[in-house]
């Protein structure tokens, strides 16, 4: 009986993701048939834009996707003819000329945040939020921050061009260097407007950039500051960055797939409002003439969305806001950050007597806007 229930649950989940895929495929078709038709998109997988999907623009080839997996990070091989994906639990997927060298055993970790490729594409490192390093294949262990007293969790990593070292970056911008990775500076002692979310190294290995959730850029060593999104009003937070092959430019990507280019980073298309799930990372091709974005998040299910326009203080003690939602805390605990298709990033801050099970109340400032919103059913993804 238990097996039958689990099987039925998996089938319902698969059918839901297939509906998401068809909905998103139609959205991408609209994007492609618009005024930016010169920009091409390749979806590497049949799931449209759910967790584990990789979408390429420009000359980025579609090597494959890790469908229905909660991807946490992506790294292309130096040749540009393949890439690795890792989930938050350390399951690794290799595509193209990326050589699979192993994954973490189930239950080892649930906090993997990033992956970096060795120079030969036949090895990789994955890093946990606690700074623990796991190395596979030709990627040599050079040390970790797993035993260090971290002020904030690790959020990203980058390898040196030689593959003999790597950097880790924490949410407060603290940088930890190992092997031949030189320390060039950090924002660990700086008061940031928003936390750091990712880093990228220069081709020489003598510098790196850090990027904040608000798109602010911090450049160290020979990494030149070429602009930032820090002064822009973003629809969704920045989640990843990648440097161009020359080191004279970089791409930033937001959670909704919006892409921002600086220096010699070419604009090859944006997926803003064209993906159902949350984007988690970006990589540039070896030529610099294309990019891949990977989607992650844990699929929580299809939820019925309703709307309320009440004023005041929520169950969490915070005032009502458009970025907050009312939930059933038995399903989504208060304080949880989720991504809702069509709505974006929202935080569970309130509850309601009628909010039971897979139901969410979004907030709008007026009853007229709530009436316009009506009732909708959308997939919801956990972000952490």
C-alpha positions as CSV (number, residue, x, y, z in Angstrom):
1,X,0.0,0.0,0.0
2,X,2.8,2.4,0.9
3,X,4.6,1.6,-2.4
4,X,1.3,2.4,-4.3
5,X,0.9,5.7,-2.5
6,X,4.5,6.7,-3.3
7,X,4.1,5.6,-6.9
8,X,0.9,7.6,-7.3
9,X,2.6,10.6,-5.8
10,X,5.5,10.4,-8.2
11,X,3.1,10.1,-11.1
12,X,1.2,13.2,-10.0
13,X,4.4,15.1,-9.6
14,X,5.6,14.0,-13.1
15,X,2.3,15.1,-14.7
16,X,2.4,18.4,-13.0
17,X,6.0,19.1,-14.2
18,X,4.9,18.0,-17.7
19,X,2.1,20.7,-17.5
20,X,4.7,23.2,-16.4
21,X,6.9,22.2,-19.3
22,X,4.1,22.7,-21.9
23,X,3.2,26.1,-20.3
24,X,6.8,27.2,-20.4
25,X,7.5,25.9,-23.9
26,X,4.7,28.0,-25.1
27,X,6.1,31.0,-23.3
28,X,9.5,30.5,-24.8
29,X,7.9,30.1,-28.2
30,X,6.3,33.6,-27.8
31,X,9.7,35.0,-26.7
32,X,11.4,33.5,-29.8
33,X,8.7,34.8,-32.1
34,X,8.9,38.4,-30.8
35,X,11.0,41.3,-31.9
36,X,14.2,39.6,-30.6
37,X,13.9,36.7,-33.0
38,X,17.7,36.9,-33.8
39,X,18.4,35.6,-30.3
40,X,18.2,31.8,-30.1
41,X,17.3,29.6,-27.2
42,X,18.1,25.9,-26.7
43,X,16.4,24.0,-24.0
44,X,18.6,21.0,-23.0
45,X,15.9,18.7,-21.8
46,X,12.2,17.9,-22.2
47,X,11.0,19.4,-19.0
48,X,10.7,23.0,-20.3
49,X,11.9,25.0,-17.4
50,X,11.5,23.0,-14.2
51,X,14.3,22.2,-11.7
52,X,17.4,20.8,-13.4
53,X,16.7,22.4,-16.8
54,X,19.6,24.0,-18.7
55,X,18.8,26.7,-21.3
56,X,21.4,27.9,-23.7
57,X,21.6,31.2,-25.7
58,X,23.8,32.3,-28.5
59,X,26.3,29.5,-29.4
60,X,25.7,27.5,-26.2
61,X,24.9,23.9,-27.2
62,X,22.2,21.9,-25.5
63,X,24.2,19.0,-24.0
64,X,21.5,17.9,-21.5
65,X,19.6,18.6,-18.3
66,X,19.1,17.0,-14.9
67,X,15.4,17.0,-15.0
68,X,13.4,17.4,-11.7
69,X,16.6,17.8,-9.7
70,X,17.2,20.7,-7.2
71,X,20.3,22.1,-8.9
72,X,22.5,24.3,-6.8
73,X,25.4,25.1,-9.1
74,X,26.8,24.7,-12.6
75,X,30.3,24.7,-14.1
76,X,31.3,24.4,-17.7
77,X,34.4,22.4,-18.8
78,X,37.3,24.6,-20.0
79,X,36.7,23.4,-23.6
80,X,33.2,24.7,-23.5
81,X,31.9,21.4,-24.8
82,X,30.3,20.2,-21.7
83,X,29.2,21.1,-18.2
84,X,28.6,19.7,-14.7
85,X,25.5,20.3,-12.5
86,X,25.3,19.6,-8.8
87,X,22.3,19.3,-6.6
88,X,22.1,20.7,-3.0
89,X,22.6,17.1,-1.9
90,X,25.8,16.6,-3.9
91,X,24.4,14.5,-6.8
92,X,26.5,15.4,-9.8
93,X,25.4,15.2,-13.5
94,X,27.9,15.5,-16.4
95,X,27.1,16.4,-20.0
96,X,29.1,16.7,-23.2
97,X,32.8,16.2,-22.6
98,X,32.4,16.6,-18.8
99,X,33.6,13.4,-17.3
100,X,31.5,12.0,-14.4
101,X,33.7,11.2,-11.5
102,X,31.2,10.5,-8.7
103,X,28.7,12.1,-6.4
104,X,28.2,12.3,-2.7
105,X,26.6,9.2,-1.1
106,X,23.0,9.9,-0.2
107,X,22.7,11.6,3.2
108,X,26.2,13.0,3.2
109,X,25.1,16.6,2.9
110,X,22.1,18.6,2.1
111,X,23.8,22.0,1.8
112,X,25.9,21.9,-1.3
113,X,26.0,25.4,-2.9
114,X,28.4,25.3,-5.9
115,X,30.7,23.3,-8.1
116,X,33.9,24.1,-10.0
117,X,35.6,22.2,-12.9
118,X,39.2,21.0,-13.0
119,X,41.2,22.3,-16.0
120,X,41.0,19.0,-17.9
121,X,37.2,18.6,-17.4
122,X,37.8,15.3,-15.8
123,X,37.4,16.3,-12.2
124,X,35.5,18.8,-10.0
125,X,35.1,20.2,-6.5
126,X,31.8,20.7,-4.8
127,X,31.4,22.9,-1.7
128,X,28.9,23.0,1.1
129,X,27.5,25.9,2.9
130,X,29.8,25.0,5.9
131,X,32.9,25.3,3.7
132,X,33.4,21.6,3.4
133,X,35.1,20.6,0.1
134,X,34.5,17.3,-1.7
135,X,36.9,16.6,-4.6
136,X,36.5,14.1,-7.5
137,X,38.6,12.8,-10.4
138,X,41.6,15.1,-11.2
139,X,40.5,17.8,-8.8
140,X,43.0,17.7,-5.9
141,X,42.0,18.6,-2.4
142,X,43.7,21.8,-1.3
143,X,42.0,22.5,1.9
144,X,38.6,23.6,3.2
145,X,36.8,26.0,5.5
146,X,34.9,23.1,7.1
147,X,36.6,23.5,10.4
148,X,36.7,27.3,10.3
149,X,34.4,29.4,12.5
150,X,32.4,31.0,9.7
151,X,30.5,34.3,10.3
152,X,28.2,33.5,7.4
153,X,27.7,30.4,5.2
154,X,29.7,29.8,2.0
155,X,27.7,30.6,-1.2
156,X,30.2,30.1,-4.0
157,X,33.6,29.0,-5.3
158,X,36.0,29.5,-8.2
159,X,39.1,27.5,-9.2
160,X,42.4,28.8,-10.4
161,X,43.3,28.3,-14.1
162,X,46.0,25.7,-13.1
163,X,43.5,23.7,-11.1
164,X,46.0,23.8,-8.2
165,X,43.8,26.0,-6.0
166,X,40.4,27.6,-5.4
167,X,38.6,30.3,-3.6
168,X,35.5,30.1,-1.5
169,X,33.3,33.1,-0.7
170,X,30.9,33.5,2.1
171,X,27.6,35.4,2.2
172,X,29.3,38.4,4.0
173,X,32.0,38.5,1.3
174,X,34.7,36.8,3.3
175,X,37.1,35.0,0.9
176,X,39.0,31.9,1.8
177,X,41.9,30.9,-0.5
178,X,43.6,27.5,-0.9
179,X,46.5,26.1,-2.9
180,X,47.8,28.6,-5.5
181,X,44.7,30.8,-5.2
182,X,46.0,34.1,-3.9
183,X,44.0,36.2,-1.5
184,X,43.3,39.6,-3.2
185,X,40.8,41.0,-0.8
186,X,37.3,40.6,0.5
187,X,34.2,42.4,1.8
188,X,34.2,40.5,5.1
189,X,34.7,43.8,7.0
190,X,32.4,45.9,4.9
191,X,28.8,46.6,5.6
192,X,26.9,45.3,2.6
193,X,23.5,46.4,1.3
194,X,22.7,42.8,0.3
195,X,24.6,39.5,0.9
196,X,27.1,38.2,-1.6
197,X,25.7,35.4,-3.8
198,X,28.4,34.3,-6.2
199,X,32.0,34.9,-7.4
200,X,34.0,34.5,-10.6
201,X,37.8,34.5,-11.2
202,X,39.8,36.2,-13.9
203,X,41.5,34.1,-16.6
204,X,44.9,34.8,-15.1
205,X,43.9,33.7,-11.6
206,X,45.2,36.9,-10.2
207,X,41.8,38.4,-9.4
208,X,38.1,37.8,-8.8
209,X,34.8,39.5,-8.6
210,X,32.1,39.1,-6.0
211,X,28.5,39.9,-6.7
212,X,25.7,40.8,-4.3
213,X,22.1,39.8,-4.3
214,X,21.3,43.4,-5.4
215,X,23.8,43.2,-8.3
216,X,26.5,45.2,-6.6
217,X,30.0,44.2,-7.9
218,X,33.2,44.1,-5.9
219,X,36.5,43.7,-7.9
220,X,39.8,42.5,-6.5
221,X,43.3,41.9,-7.9
222,X,43.4,42.2,-11.7
223,X,39.6,42.0,-11.9
224,X,38.4,45.3,-13.4
225,X,35.2,46.9,-12.3
226,X,33.1,47.1,-15.5
227,X,29.7,48.1,-14.1
228,X,27.0,46.7,-11.8
229,X,23.3,46.3,-11.4
230,X,23.5,47.8,-7.9
231,X,21.6,51.0,-8.8
232,X,18.9,49.2,-10.8
233,X,15.5,48.2,-9.5
234,X,15.5,44.5,-10.0
235,X,12.4,42.4,-10.3
236,X,14.3,39.4,-8.8
237,X,17.6,39.1,-7.0
238,X,20.9,38.3,-8.7
239,X,21.9,34.7,-8.2
240,X,24.9,34.1,-10.3
241,X,27.7,35.5,-12.4
242,X,30.3,34.3,-15.0
243,X,33.3,36.0,-16.5
244,X,34.1,36.2,-20.2
245,X,37.0,34.3,-21.6
246,X,39.1,37.5,-21.9
247,X,38.3,38.6,-18.3
248,X,37.2,41.9,-19.7
249,X,33.5,41.4,-19.0
250,X,31.0,39.4,-17.1
251,X,27.4,38.3,-17.1
252,X,25.0,38.5,-14.1
253,X,21.8,36.5,-14.0
254,X,18.7,37.1,-11.8
255,X,16.4,34.5,-10.4
256,X,13.8,35.1,-13.1
257,X,16.4,34.6,-15.9
258,X,17.1,38.2,-16.5
259,X,20.6,38.6,-17.8
260,X,22.8,41.7,-17.4
261,X,26.0,42.2,-19.4
262,X,29.1,44.3,-18.7
263,X,32.4,45.0,-20.6
264,X,32.8,42.6,-23.5
265,X,30.1,40.3,-22.4
266,X,27.7,40.0,-25.3
267,X,24.0,40.0,-24.8
268,X,22.6,36.8,-26.2
269,X,19.1,36.9,-24.8
270,X,17.2,37.1,-21.5
271,X,14.8,34.6,-20.1
272,X,13.1,37.1,-17.8
273,X,9.4,36.1,-17.4
274,X,10.0,33.1,-19.7
275,X,10.8,30.4,-17.2
276,X,8.6,28.8,-14.6
277,X,11.2,27.8,-12.0
278,X,14.0,29.8,-10.4
279,X,17.3,30.3,-12.1
280,X,20.3,29.4,-9.9
281,X,23.4,29.9,-12.0
282,X,25.0,31.1,-15.3
283,X,28.0,30.0,-17.4
284,X,29.5,31.5,-20.5
285,X,30.7,29.5,-23.5
286,X,34.4,29.2,-24.3
287,X,34.0,31.7,-27.2
288,X,32.0,34.2,-25.1
289,X,29.3,34.1,-27.7
290,X,26.7,32.4,-25.6
291,X,25.6,31.5,-22.1
292,X,23.8,28.7,-20.3
293,X,21.5,29.3,-17.3
294,X,20.5,26.4,-15.0
295,X,17.3,26.2,-13.0
296,X,16.9,24.8,-9.6
297,X,14.6,24.9,-6.6
298,X,12.7,22.1,-4.9
299,X,9.3,21.5,-6.5
300,X,6.8,21.8,-3.6
301,X,3.7,21.2,-5.7
302,X,1.0,23.1,-7.4
303,X,-0.7,25.6,-5.1
304,X,-3.9,27.4,-5.3
305,X,-3.2,31.2,-5.1
306,X,-5.7,33.6,-3.7
307,X,-5.3,37.2,-2.7
308,X,-5.9,39.4,0.3
309,X,-5.7,43.2,0.8
310,X,-5.8,43.6,4.6
311,X,-3.5,46.0,6.3
312,X,-1.5,45.5,9.5
313,X,1.0,43.2,11.1
314,X,1.3,39.5,10.1
315,X,1.7,36.4,12.2
316,X,5.5,36.8,12.0
317,X,5.3,40.3,13.4
318,X,6.2,41.9,10.1
319,X,3.9,44.3,8.2
320,X,2.0,43.0,5.2
321,X,3.9,43.5,1.9
322,X,3.9,42.3,-1.7
323,X,7.0,40.2,-1.0
324,X,5.2,38.3,1.8
325,X,2.6,35.5,1.6
326,X,0.2,33.8,3.9
327,X,0.7,30.0,4.1
328,X,-0.2,26.9,6.0
329,X,2.9,26.6,8.3
330,X,2.5,22.8,8.4
331,X,3.2,22.9,4.6
332,X,5.5,25.9,4.3
333,X,7.1,27.0,7.6
334,X,7.1,30.7,8.4
335,X,10.3,32.4,7.3
336,X,10.7,30.1,4.2
337,X,11.6,31.7,1.0
338,X,9.9,30.3,-2.1
339,X,9.6,31.0,-5.8
340,X,6.1,31.1,-7.2
341,X,5.7,30.9,-11.0
342,X,4.2,34.2,-12.2
343,X,4.8,35.9,-8.8
344,X,8.6,35.5,-8.2
345,X,10.4,35.3,-4.9
346,X,8.2,35.5,-1.8
347,X,8.7,34.9,1.9
348,X,6.1,33.1,4.2
349,X,5.3,35.7,6.8
350,X,1.6,35.2,7.6
351,X,-1.1,32.6,8.2
352,X,-4.9,32.5,7.8
353,X,-7.8,30.5,9.0
354,X,-8.8,29.5,5.4
355,X,-5.2,28.9,4.3
356,X,-4.9,25.1,4.6
357,X,-2.8,22.6,2.7
358,X,-1.5,23.7,-0.8
359,X,-2.9,27.1,-0.7
360,X,-1.2,30.5,-0.6
361,X,-2.5,34.0,-0.1
362,X,-0.6,36.7,-1.9
363,X,-0.9,40.3,-0.9
364,X,-2.1,43.3,-3.0
365,X,-2.7,46.8,-1.7
366,X,-6.3,47.1,-2.9
367,X,-9.4,44.8,-3.2
368,X,-9.7,45.8,-6.8
369,X,-6.3,44.3,-7.5
370,X,-7.2,41.2,-5.6
371,X,-10.4,40.8,-7.7
372,X,-8.3,41.1,-10.8
373,X,-5.9,38.5,-9.5
374,X,-8.7,36.0,-8.8
375,X,-7.7,32.4,-8.2
376,X,-4.8,30.8,-9.9
377,X,-3.0,27.5,-9.7
378,X,0.8,27.7,-10.0
379,X,3.9,25.6,-9.2
380,X,5.9,26.6,-6.2
381,X,9.6,25.9,-5.5
382,X,11.5,25.9,-2.3
383,X,14.8,27.9,-2.5
384,X,16.9,26.6,0.4
